[in-house]
Structure formats: C-alpha cells, structure tokens
Amino acid sequence: MRRFDDDDDVDMVIVGCGAGGSTLAQRLARAGWTVVALDAGPFWDPDTDWVSDEAGSHQLYWTEPRVIGGANPVPLGSNNSGRGVGGSMVHYAGYTPRFHPSDFATNSCDGVGADWPISYGDLRPYYADIEAELPVAGEKWPWGDPHSYPHRPHPVGGNGEIFLRGADRLGITAKVGPVAITNGRFGNRPHCIYRGFCLQGCKVNAKASPLITHIPDALAHGAEIRANAMVTRVAVDPRTGDATGVHYLLGGVEHFQRARAVAIAGYSIETPRLLLNSASERFPDGLCNDFDQVGRYLMVQGAPQTAGRFEAEVRMYKAPPPEVSSEQFYETDPAKPYKRGFSIQTVSPLPITWAEHVAAQGYWGTRLRAYMSDYVHWSCLGALCEFLPRPDNRVTLADETDRHGLPVARFSYTQCDNDKALMAAARTVMEDLLHAAGAEEVITIDRAAHLVGGARMAADERHGVVDAHCRSFAVNNLYITDGSVLPTQGAANPALTVMAVAARAADHLTHRT
C-alpha cells in the first residue's frame, strides 16, 4: 500500500471507509487523485478476524458510547452501525435493492417527506455500475424501475420456500434476490456456501462488501487506507473558508493530515457528530451548521420481524438471509390510511438473535429453552417500513465524553402516527403470509433498522447541508458522501443507494477539476 505523510498535501482525505467512503476512494484513485482514507476501526482480515459465531462477531459493531432518547429510542448496534474498514457492509445481509423513482419526490407525489434535488434518473447509471461491480444476483425486478441483475438468482432454501408458498396463496408477488453475493465464482471470490453467517462477516468472501471489492481496487490505484485513525475535527482556514485537512488520533498520538479537499463518510451518527465537534469561531454551532441543519432529519426504518412455526423442519439459516422479498406494498396506496409503504424479505436470524425474538414475547426459563430447541422449525420474515423525515429526530452533542475526551452523540427519535400505522400494516401482512403458508404459531417483535439522514442534500442551505453533488453549502471543498445525505430512505436497504450517490459525487469531482 502506498503511504503518505501527514504533511503531504493530498488531493482528498476521506473520513470513513464504509459504503460511501470506499466507493469515493476507489473512484478518485482510479482518476489519478492522491487519496488518504481514515477509519476509526481496524483493517479486517476475514481469514483471521471473522468467525462462524454470533457472539464472536460483536467486534464488527460500533460500540463506542452514545446517548439515545426520544419517545421511541433506537438501540444502536448490530443492525445499524459498523466498525472498521468496510463499515456496516461487512456485516450487512447482502441485500441490495434500488430505491424507486417515487422515493426521490415523496413530497410532490404524496405530500410527505422531502423531494431530493436529484431524480432517480440521475442515479440509474450508477446503480447499474455498482450492481455489476459487486456483483448482484437476483430475478428480473418488476418494481420501481424494472431491471435485471448481472447474476441469476441463488437457489431458494426452506425460509424462501415458505415465503413463496404463502405469497402465492395470498396473491402477493415475490422474487428471489437481489443480493450482492456471487452466484458462481467471480474473479478470486468463491461461490456462496450457504453457511448462514452473512450478518457476521462472510468468511469465504462470497458476499460483497467494500473491504473486498472497492478497497482493494483503491489500493491498487495508489490510495492509502489508514486504519485505527479516529478523526476528531475538520480544520477550516479562517481566511479562505476552505477545509485544510483533518485532525486525528492514531495510537494515542495526535496528527493532522493536510489535504486540498475533505470528504466525510462516517454515516448518520458519526458524521453529524464530527461536524458539531468541528465548531470554530466561523462556525460556533458546528461546521456547516449556520442554519441548524446538521444532525436533523435522521431516519431509521421500522423493521418488525415475524416468525412462524411449521411442522416440517425449515432450517432458515441455510441460505442468504434476504433470499426472497416483495416490494408489492412499497408505494403509497390511496386506499390505505397512511402514506408510503414497506417491503418484506426473509431474514433468517441465527440462534442468539432468535433468542432475543423469543425473549421479547416475555418467554424465559423453560419456555425459552423449548423455543430454542425448536429453532429448526421456525421461519422468519422482516419488513422495512419507510419512516418519515422529521426535524426533531436528530443528533446533537451530549455532555458525556468518550475515551478520547470528545462529546458523544445524543440521538433522539420519536415515531409519528404514519410510522406507527406502517409498522402495524407490515406486521399484519407478514402474519397473514405465514399463516397462509401453514404456520401453526406466529410471533412478532417490533424493531428498527438502518440509519440515514443527518446531513441531507437539498436545493439550498436553509433546508440541508449539502447540494445535489454532496458538496457542503458552507465549505467549498468539503463533501459528505455517506447515508447521512439521503433526504428520504424508502422501504429499501440503503447500501446500494449510498454507493451510487458516492459514485456520482466522484464523477462530479473528477470532471470539475
């Protein structure tokens, strides 16, 4: 790997090596830029660092202290944060659907949410590019903008068969995929072996994540990935107003990496936190926060999870967790009392997560052991409900500090009535589907998943933090290229869209200079 000195005035320093930061680093390095990407976590080695064990995989999650609040506090951990090079895509399920065209204009179309300053058509070519690079496997997709995928769908396991059977009986369209998991060998990556540990880090590297796709390509083109480097503040020249680099800690020692441009890709909690911690005389309330937009409109997705018990063994873990899904309920239905919608997919929790599902019903002791012993007979589905962006759902700085002495993030979240109605509707559909498939017993828990927003793109600085190309309104050479820039989040997993947005920003940068 090429190495740069702190005093080297590199073309771009990137904070964070997840979906957005890694894609940006790869694109810029390919264009000949000098790039240093910093990540607070380690540079993982799948062969030595990852294990086929749920408890042993907790190191993949960001577990630094945070404060949560609001009427519906959101637990932070395995389903919405990541630690280390590759970010949360290291332990995501591999599910990579596109957003729908309607997601980019929810306010105009449905009177809720916000309109993006770009359209689906602006991202379409980047969606296709990223799908080929990962690559994505799945059936021809009939929803949103109908399209095909580079690899044919994977074979369906027991959980997927139940979804398909129940959907068929209810007249619900369901499809296999799309997953960023190779169906067959791809370069030096092997075929998926259906071991069921996608959410714990794919030890065989069949599942795509930036760690094994875009980061190696960035390194091959001269980028440096500096792991275990905790960025503490973005520096801005008080005379010119431009960003000059970032302060960071490495091995307990303070450093400053000079750069001609800065991109932040720490995701929806840490990106606002870094901006707020980068306050200065010019930005007394936090970097890029002249209009109190930093940290606002942070969204999660409602993610209720429904399990059904079947007489025959299901062994739901024997396939990629999101193997079958439906977006039939994704768009606003005028006949329903709520706006926007939800998607449904197989989720296939492993035993520890299954124990959490059962314990949430109030089952302990003998009853919990009985459900655990019965694990192979259960099928599990999950929904993603489009919760709406609200200004008071936000990140601010808490009085508490972390081990570096930095104020930690306070994340406050409260659901609106529309959010609650979506959760109830999704729960009903999943329970009906499992009953239609022949389930003897059905149990549901309410959950939340994914994080987007907090530094959203908008048409002007009074309504957002960055413009349509992810450049901050306040600082000419400061970009934000992660999920925090998304104005809405649809009912789709956000990873593919985050990568597509970052790829588009990279195109703007390389053609702009």
C-alpha positions in Angstrom: 0.0 0.0 0.0 1.2 3.4 -0.9 1.9 5.6 2.2 1.6 9.4 2.6 3.0 11.7 5.2 0.8 13.9 7.3 2.5 16.9 5.6 1.7 15.6 2.1 -1.0 17.9 0.7 -3.1 15.1 -0.7 -5.9 15.7 -3.2 -8.5 14.2 -0.9 -8.7 12.9 2.7 -11.8 10.8 3.4 -13.2 10.1 6.8 -14.7 6.6 7.0 -14.3 3.5 4.8 -17.8 2.2 4.6 -20.1 2.2 1.6 -19.7 5.8 0.7 -16.1 6.5 1.7 -14.8 3.3 0.0 -16.6 4.0 -3.3 -15.4 7.6 -3.3 -11.8 6.5 -2.6 -11.9 3.9 -5.4 -13.3 6.3 -8.0 -10.9 9.1 -7.1 -7.8 6.9 -7.0 -8.8 5.5 -10.4 -8.9 9.0 -11.7 -5.3 9.6 -10.5 -6.1 11.6 -7.3 -3.9 11.2 -4.3 -6.2 9.8 -1.6 -5.9 9.0 2.1 -8.9 7.3 3.7 -9.0 7.2 7.5 -11.2 4.8 9.5 -11.6 4.7 13.3 -11.7 0.9 13.3 -9.3 -1.9 12.2 -8.4 -3.2 8.7 -10.1 -6.5 8.9 -8.7 -9.8 7.7 -11.6 -12.2 7.0 -9.3 -15.3 7.4 -8.2 -14.4 11.0 -10.7 -11.8 12.3 -14.0 -13.4 11.4 -15.6 -16.4 13.0 -18.7 -18.5 12.4 -20.1 -17.4 15.7 -22.7 -14.7 16.6 -21.1 -13.7 19.9 -17.6 -13.7 18.4 -18.7 -11.2 15.7 -19.7 -8.4 18.1 -16.4 -6.7 17.4 -17.8 -5.7 13.9 -20.2 -3.3 15.5 -19.6 0.3 16.7 -19.9 0.0 20.4 -18.5 3.4 21.5 -20.8 5.2 23.9 -23.8 7.1 22.6 -26.9 8.5 24.3 -30.3 7.7 22.9 -33.6 9.3 23.7 -37.0 10.5 22.4 -40.3 8.8 22.8 -39.1 5.8 20.7 -35.3 5.5 21.5 -33.4 3.5 18.8 -30.9 0.9 20.1 -27.6 1.2 18.2 -25.5 -1.8 17.3 -25.6 -4.8 15.0 -28.4 -3.7 12.7 -27.4 -0.1 12.1 -23.7 0.6 12.7 -20.3 -0.7 11.7 -16.7 -0.6 12.9 -13.6 -0.9 10.7 -12.7 -0.8 7.1 -15.8 -1.8 5.1 -18.2 -0.2 7.6 -21.6 -1.8 8.3 -21.5 -3.5 4.9 -19.0 -6.0 6.4 -21.9 -7.4 8.5 -25.0 -6.4 6.4 -27.2 -9.1 5.0 -26.0 -8.5 1.4 -29.4 -7.3 0.3 -29.0 -4.5 -2.4 -32.3 -3.3 -3.8 -32.6 0.1 -5.6 -34.7 2.9 -4.4 -37.9 3.6 -6.5 -38.3 6.7 -8.7 -41.1 7.8 -6.3 -38.6 7.9 -3.4 -37.0 11.0 -4.9 -40.2 13.0 -4.9 -42.3 11.9 -1.9 -43.4 15.4 -1.1 -44.5 16.2 -4.6 -46.2 12.8 -5.1 -47.6 12.1 -1.7 -47.4 15.3 0.4 -45.0 13.8 2.9 -41.2 13.6 3.4 -39.0 15.7 1.1 -38.0 15.9 -2.5 -34.4 15.2 -3.4 -32.5 17.7 -5.5 -31.8 14.8 -7.9 -34.1 12.3 -9.6 -33.9 8.5 -9.9 -32.7 9.0 -13.5 -29.6 10.8 -12.1 -28.7 7.6 -10.2 -29.8 5.0 -12.7 -26.4 4.5 -14.4 -24.6 4.4 -11.1 -27.0 1.8 -9.7 -26.2 -0.4 -12.8 -22.4 0.1 -12.4 -22.3 -0.8 -8.7 -24.6 -3.8 -9.3 -22.0 -5.1 -11.8 -19.1 -4.4 -9.6 -20.4 -6.2 -6.5 -22.0 -8.2 -8.4 -25.7 -8.6 -7.6 -27.7 -11.8 -8.1 -31.4 -11.9 -8.5 -34.5 -12.4 -10.6 -35.7 -9.7 -13.0 -37.1 -7.0 -10.8 -40.6 -5.8 -11.6 -41.0 -2.9 -9.1 -39.9 0.7 -9.3 -37.8 0.9 -12.5 -38.0 -2.7 -13.7 -34.5 -4.1 -14.4 -32.3 -7.2 -14.4 -29.2 -8.2 -12.5 -25.8 -9.4 -13.6 -26.1 -12.9 -11.9 -29.0 -15.2 -11.9 -30.8 -15.8 -8.6 -29.5 -18.1 -5.9 -31.3 -21.4 -5.1 -34.0 -21.0 -2.5 -33.8 -22.5 0.9 -36.5 -23.5 3.4 -37.3 -20.0 4.6 -37.6 -18.7 1.0 -39.8 -21.6 0.0 -42.3 -20.7 2.8 -42.3 -17.1 1.7 -43.0 -18.1 -1.9 -45.8 -20.5 -0.8 -47.5 -18.0 1.4 -47.2 -15.2 -1.1 -48.7 -17.4 -3.9 -51.7 -18.3 -1.8 -52.3 -14.6 -1.0 -51.7 -13.3 -4.5 -48.5 -11.4 -3.4 -45.7 -11.2 -6.0 -42.4 -12.3 -4.5 -39.0 -12.6 -6.2 -35.6 -14.1 -5.3 -32.8 -11.6 -4.6 -31.3 -9.1 -5.1 -28.2 -9.9 -3.1 -24.6 -8.9 -3.5 -23.4 -12.5 -3.2 -21.7 -14.2 -6.1 -23.7 -16.9 -7.8 -20.7 -18.9 -9.1 -17.1 -17.9 -8.9 -16.3 -14.2 -9.5 -12.6 -13.3 -10.0 -10.8 -14.7 -7.0 -14.0 -14.9 -4.9 -15.6 -18.3 -4.4 -19.3 -19.3 -4.7 -21.5 -18.8 -1.7 -21.5 -21.9 0.5 -24.8 -21.1 2.2 -23.4 -21.2 5.7 -25.8 -18.6 7.1 -23.3 -16.1 8.6 -23.7 -13.2 6.3 -24.5 -10.9 9.2 -21.3 -11.9 11.0 -18.9 -11.2 8.1 -18.6 -13.5 5.2 -15.5 -15.6 5.9 -15.3 -17.0 2.4 -15.7 -13.6 0.7 -18.6 -14.6 -1.5 -20.7 -11.7 -0.1 -19.6 -8.3 -1.4 -18.5 -5.5 0.9 -16.2 -2.6 0.2 -13.5 -4.4 2.2 -13.2 -7.0 -0.6 -14.5 -5.0 -3.6 -13.7 -1.3 -3.8 -11.0 -1.0 -1.2 -8.6 -3.4 -2.9 -9.2 -1.6 -6.2 -8.5 1.8 -4.5 -5.2 0.4 -3.1 -4.2 -0.9 -6.5 -4.6 2.6 -7.8 -2.5 4.3 -5.2 -4.8 5.2 -2.3 -3.8 4.7 1.3 -6.2 3.3 3.9 -5.2 4.4 7.4 -7.0 2.2 9.9 -7.4 2.8 13.6 -7.3 6.5 13.0 -10.0 8.4 14.9 -10.8 11.7 13.3 -11.6 14.4 15.9 -12.0 17.6 13.9 -12.1 19.0 10.4 -9.9 22.1 10.1 -11.0 25.1 8.1 -8.8 28.1 7.2 -10.4 31.2 8.8 -9.1 33.4 6.0 -10.2 31.4 2.9 -13.1 29.4 4.5 -11.7 26.2 2.8 -11.1 22.9 4.6 -7.4 22.2 5.0 -7.4 18.7 6.4 -8.4 16.7 9.5 -7.1 16.2 13.0 -7.0 12.6 14.1 -5.7 10.2 16.8 -3.5 7.2 15.9 -2.1 5.1 18.7 -2.9 7.8 21.2 -0.9 10.4 19.3 -2.5 13.5 17.7 -1.9 14.0 14.0 -3.0 16.4 11.3 -3.4 15.2 7.7 -3.2 18.0 5.2 -5.5 17.8 2.1 -6.8 20.0 -0.7 -10.3 18.6 -0.1 -12.1 16.7 2.6 -14.9 14.1 2.4 -16.8 12.9 5.4 -18.3 9.4 5.3 -18.8 8.5 8.9 -22.5 7.7 8.5 -25.6 9.1 10.1 -24.4 9.3 13.7 -20.7 10.0 13.5 -20.9 12.4 10.5 -23.1 14.9 12.3 -21.1 14.4 15.5 -17.9 15.2 13.7 -19.4 18.3 12.2 -20.7 19.5 15.5 -17.3 18.8 17.2 -15.6 20.8 14.5 -17.0 24.1 15.8 -14.8 27.2 15.3 -15.1 31.0 15.5 -16.5 30.9 12.0 -18.9 28.0 12.8 -19.7 28.4 16.5 -22.6 26.0 16.4 -20.7 23.3 14.4 -19.2 23.1 11.0 -21.7 23.7 8.2 -24.4 24.4 10.7 -25.3 28.0 10.0 -29.0 27.2 9.6 -29.2 24.5 12.3 -29.5 21.6 9.7 -26.7 19.4 10.9 -28.0 16.3 12.7 -31.6 16.9 11.7 -34.0 14.6 9.8 -32.2 11.4 10.9 -34.3 8.4 10.0 -34.5 4.7 10.8 -36.7 2.1 9.1 -39.3 0.3 11.0 -38.3 -3.3 10.9 -40.9 -5.6 12.5 -39.9 -9.2 12.4 -42.5 -12.1 12.3 -41.7 -15.7 12.8 -43.9 -18.7 12.1 -43.6 -22.3 13.4 -44.0 -25.2 10.9 -44.3 -28.9 11.5 -41.6 -29.7 9.0 -38.0 -28.6 9.6 -37.3 -25.2 7.9 -33.6 -24.6 8.8 -33.9 -21.0 7.8 -30.2 -20.3 8.3 -29.3 -22.4 5.2 -29.3 -19.6 2.7 -28.5 -15.9 2.4 -30.8 -14.2 5.0 -32.6 -12.0 2.4 -33.2 -14.6 -0.2 -36.8 -13.8 -1.2 -38.6 -10.5 -1.0 -41.5 -8.4 -2.2 -42.0 -4.7 -2.9 -45.7 -5.0 -3.6 -46.5 -2.7 -0.7 -43.7 -0.2 -1.4 -45.7 2.7 -2.9 -48.5 4.8 -1.4 -51.8 3.1 -1.7 -54.7 5.7 -1.8 -57.0 3.1 -0.2 -54.8 3.0 3.0 -54.9 5.5 5.9 -51.1 6.0 5.7 -48.6 7.3 3.1 -45.7 5.5 1.5 -45.1 1.8 2.3 -43.0 -1.2 3.2 -41.1 -4.1 1.7 -40.9 -7.7 3.1 -38.0 -10.1 3.0 -36.8 -13.3 4.6 -34.4 -12.5 7.5 -33.4 -15.9 9.0 -31.9 -14.9 12.4 -29.3 -17.2 13.9 -29.8 -18.6 17.5 -28.8 -15.7 19.6 -30.9 -13.3 17.6 -33.7 -15.8 17.6 -33.4 -16.0 21.4 -33.9 -12.2 21.5 -37.0 -12.6 19.3 -38.5 -15.2 21.7 -37.5 -13.3 24.9 -39.2 -10.2 23.6 -42.5 -12.2 24.0 -41.8 -12.5 27.7 -40.7 -16.1 27.5 -38.0 -17.1 29.9 -36.6 -20.3 31.6 -38.3 -23.5 30.4 -40.4 -21.8 27.7 -37.4 -20.0 26.2 -35.4 -23.3 26.2 -38.3 -25.0 24.4 -38.4 -22.4 21.7 -34.7 -22.6 21.3 -34.8 -26.4 20.9 -37.4 -25.9 18.3 -35.3 -23.4 16.3 -35.1 -25.5 13.1 -38.9 -25.5 12.7 -39.3 -21.7 12.5 -39.4 -19.4 9.5 -38.8 -15.7 9.9 -39.7 -12.6 7.8 -38.8 -9.0 8.2 -40.3 -5.7 6.9 -38.7 -2.4 6.2 -41.1 0.4 6.7 -40.4 3.9 5.3 -40.4 6.2 8.4 -40.7 9.9 7.5 -38.0 12.5 8.0 -38.8 14.8 10.9 -36.6 17.8 12.0 -36.6 16.8 15.7 -35.3 13.3 15.1 -31.7 14.4 15.3 -28.2 14.0 16.6 -26.8 16.6 19.0 -23.8 16.5 21.3 -24.2 15.1 24.8 -22.5 16.2 28.0 -20.8 12.8 28.2 -17.4 12.2 26.5 -15.8 9.2 25.0 -12.4 7.7 25.8 -10.8 10.4 23.6 -12.4 13.2 25.6 -14.8 14.1 22.8 -18.5 14.8 23.4 -20.5 11.7 22.2 -23.6 11.8 20.1 -27.1 12.1 21.5 -29.6 10.6 19.2 -33.3 11.4 19.8 -36.0 9.6 17.9 -39.8 9.7 18.1 -42.2 7.9 15.7 -45.1 9.8 14.1 -48.6 8.3 13.5 -47.8 7.4 9.9 -44.7 5.5 11.1 -46.8 3.5 13.6 -49.5 2.8 11.0 -46.9 1.4 8.6 -45.5 -0.9 11.3 -49.0 -2.3 12.0 -49.8 -2.8 8.4 -46.5 -4.6 7.7 -47.0 -6.8 10.7 -50.5 -7.8 9.5 -49.2 -8.8 6.1 -46.4 -10.9 7.4 -48.5 -12.7 9.9 -51.1 -13.4 7.2 -48.5 -14.6 4.8 -47.0 -17.1 7.3 -50.5 -18.4 8.3 -51.3 -18.8 4.6 -48.1 -20.9 4.2 -49.3 -23.2 7.0 -47.7 -21.7 10.2 -49.1 -23.3 13.4 -48.0 -20.3 15.6 -46.9 -16.8 14.7 -45.0 -14.3 16.9 -43.8 -10.7 16.0 -41.4 -8.2 17.5 -41.0 -4.5 16.6 -37.5 -3.4 15.7 -35.7 -0.6 13.8 -33.0 -1.0 11.2 -30.6 1.2 9.2 -29.8 4.8 9.6 -29.9 7.6 7.0 -30.1 11.4 7.2 -28.5 13.9 9.5 -26.7 15.9 6.8 -29.2 15.8 4.0 -28.8 17.1 0.4 -31.2 19.8 -0.5 -31.8 22.6 -3.0 -30.4 25.3 -0.7 -28.6 25.7 2.6 -31.7 26.5 4.6 -33.1 23.1 4.0 -30.0 20.9 4.0 -26.2 20.6 4.5 -25.0 19.5 1.0 -26.0 20.2 -2.6 -27.0 17.7 -5.3 -23.3 16.7 -5.7 -22.7 16.1 -2.0 -20.7 19.3 -1.7 -21.4 21.3 1.5 -23.1 24.6 1.1 -20.8 26.3 3.7 -17.3 25.0 2.7 -16.4 24.9 -0.9 -14.1 21.9 -0.7 -15.9 19.8 1.9 -18.0 16.8 0.7 -20.2 14.4 2.6 -20.6 11.0 0.8 -22.5 8.6 3.1 -26.1 7.8 4.0 -26.4 10.9 6.1 -27.1 12.9 2.9 -30.2 10.9 1.9 -33.4 13.1 2.3 -35.7 10.1 2.4 -35.0 6.4 2.7 -37.8 4.5 1.0 -38.5 0.9 2.1 -35.3 -0.4 0.6 -32.0 -1.3 2.3 -29.8 1.8 1.7 -26.3 0.4 0.9 -26.6 0.3 -2.9 -28.0 3.9 -3.0 -25.3 5.2 -0.7 -22.7 3.7 -3.0 -24.4 5.1 -6.1 -24.6 8.6 -4.6 -20.9 8.5 -3.7 -20.0 7.3 -7.2 -22.0 10.2 -8.7 -20.2 12.6 -6.4 -16.9 11.2 -7.5 -17.8 11.8 -11.1 -18.6 15.4 -10.3 -15.3 15.9 -8.5 -13.2 14.3 -11.3 -14.9 16.3 -14.0 -15.0 19.5 -12.0 -11.2 19.9 -11.6 
